[in-house]
Amino acid sequence: MFAVVAFIGIAAQSSVHAASSRTDQMLKLSPETRLEQRCDARAMGSVGREHKGYKPDEFVAYAFADPVIRGNQIKAPGGAIRSGGKWYRLSYVCETTPDGLDVKSFAYQLGTEVPRSEWDEHYLVPR
């Protein structure tokens, strides 16, 4: 019994340390970069959870239009997400807490597949 409790305690400490380390790394980024990275990660996670068969492994926020940042909000109207070796259009609006570490609101729209012939023009790389 003691060994199980000790292992759980070590695992919890390790998890807390990893989260703390990620937070420290995020805080080293500029506020704009932190905001975009946090929201890009939310986009990938949301698509992976909410769309059967999608396993996103890359997101480009500026593929078809530049993101617009105002305070703690970012609008990425021309993003693209890669899943299964294919790229799909994706736009989102995301707001984080003032430190840029937590997402307060997030809405996105998954669009159509991007033809392979357009990948180079929009900075979309093969897997």
Salt bridges, closest charged atoms under 4 A:
ASP57 OD1 - ARG82 NE 2.80
ASP57 OD2 - ARG127 NE 2.90
GLU95 OE2 - LYS104 NZ 3.70
GLU121 OE2 - HIS122 NE2 3.85
